Structure formats: C-alpha cells, structure tokens
C-alpha cells in the first residue's frame, strides 16, 4: 500500500480542498501511537513496511492542523484570533477489527483519551474496537466545534455523546518538519534493531560455547527470557517518548541518516 498517498498526501489534499470549499468540519481517522516512535505499535507497523506508515499518519495529521490554523488566522481574508473556520477531530484509533471478530461480551461503547497514551496491552490492543464503533465515533465527531486530537477505542461511553469533548483540550499546534517526523521514527526502529541484534549475538555466543544439549537448552531459554526482558524494559522506559520530545531536546541532531541504515 502507498501509505504516503493515503495517510499523508491524501489527508493534506482533503484539508486544502475542504478549506477552499468553505467546509466547516472535518474528521480524520489516524492511528493510536503515531506520535510515539518508540511504542511497540509504531515499531511493529514501521518494521513491517518500508515507508513508515505511522510517520505518514502523523504527517497527515500535521497537514490538517496547519491548514486549520491558516484558515483560523485569516478567516474571510481578515486576521482573527478565534478558531472560526475549519473545525476538525483527529481520531487516533486503537486496534481495529471486523464486526464479526469483535468479542460479543466486550463493551459496545467508546473509550477516549488524549496524549497518545493508550497502553499497547490495554483495551486499545485487546479487544480494540470494531468498524461500527469507529463509524459511530466519526459521526459524533462531525458535530464537534473546535480542533481536537483524541485516541479512541472500545469502551463504555455512549458513542452518540459528544459532551465528552468538553473534557478535552483543543490542539495547540506545534510545527514539526515532515523530515523530522520520519527521522524520529527511523531512529526508533534503528535503535530497536541494534538492541535486539546485540542481545541475540551475545546470547548466541554463549549458546554455541556450550557443548551439552542441556546447556544449549538452558541458554536458549535464557535468550528467550532476555528478549522478553528487553521488550518489557523498552515498553516501560522508551515507549512514551514522543516526536515532539525528541525534537525539542535536539536529539534529532544525532539521527542516523536513512542511507546509513
């Protein structure tokens, strides 16, 4: 799939056309964890595809935010400080599954959060949400006034209750270059690969240094345990680092360029 065309350029073009047509509301379906390059979900999807789909989602989100800011600042050709113009909601969906695969005993409502803080092993990962729940979230979001980014998955909130947005903070857009977004996701995936490769190499050295079958089995079990510990450590201490954190701390200056990976 061409994730850049769909997740990034497609959203950007829709936002521009919506503004030109005088559209007052827009809803974009994105993905949870797109702003957290070190999260397990971002690493998984970025590792499975060549063009970093999670980075492309975030680029598309920022295109919409930028267009909304421009329209709000120059509504009808006159500078204003209000959010008149394009209202939008970016729905960062957790795990999405077909209706027939959604557990029959799971909650049929919705769960909202902000901050891209869903736990990979929480409700956003299992059971997630089905297509009908996401469609209801979109319909509700179409009536929201303001500019919001929220995460959504299956939960207990009435899908038709838009008052939930009164609890959330509107977007305060901070521009991050498209290149920096990709580099942040590139760096996170590179670190994961280096960490796993180093751990496997060390454990394999010990594994082949053992001559008995019992020793080899023990070392294999230790390798599996080591990988599990590494993933657990990563989840606790690394997964919450955001693109904005990385850029603001000037960590982008140490990025490994794509042609060096």
Phi, psi and omega in degrees: 000148178270088185293332178292320180294321184273305188284332186247288187296325179296316178295317180300314181295319178297319180296317179295314181294323178297317179295318180296326182276356181079020178298140184259345182219142177214138178238130179241131175269115177246206182226142174298148176078008182293333181270002182241086185300333182271359178291153182297323181295313179298316180297320181297308183291323178292328179287331183279344184228153186280332190251030170051071183300327181290324175295321180294324175301313182293323176298318178296318176303312182294329176297317178295315180299317181296317179295321179294320178297316180296319180290324179292325183284331183231054180290123181059029177079004180242131181293137181215159179255006181267172177265030175297145180121228187278113169276143178211156170227126173261114180263108177272099187281139171285200181305128180250131182224154179301152182305319184289344179262355181284132183304130183296335181267003181279158180298142182262001179269209183230159173232125180247147172213168171233161178095006182052048190248014177301141174279134180298330181260010179264200182302329181294334178267325180206114012272352185078220180211158178259177185296323180294317178299317179295320179298319178294324177297321179294315180299319178295318183295334181297339182263000184280135175261126182127189184228105190232149167236121182224154171265145183218142174204185180292141181191209187248356180286136178303122182300339182268357184272102181273355179294344179300332182290341178293343179274350187258161179261134177292156182298137170245090193294127173242117184290126172238132183296150179300323180296319180295324178298312180295320181294324177298314179292324177297316181297317181298315180294322177298315179297320179297314181298317180296317180297314180293317180299317179296317180296316181295318180298316180296314182292324179293326177299315178292324181298314183281347177281347179268137184262334183272152178297323179296318179296319179295320180295318178298318180292325177296317178296322177294324177297314179297317178296321179296318177296319179297319178296319180298315180294319178297316178299316181300316182298319184283316191254344185246329194293342184268002178287126183260165175302316181297321176302315183294319181289316183295331180271007177063023178290342180296342180292342180255013181298143171275126182294151184303323182284356176263349185278000000 
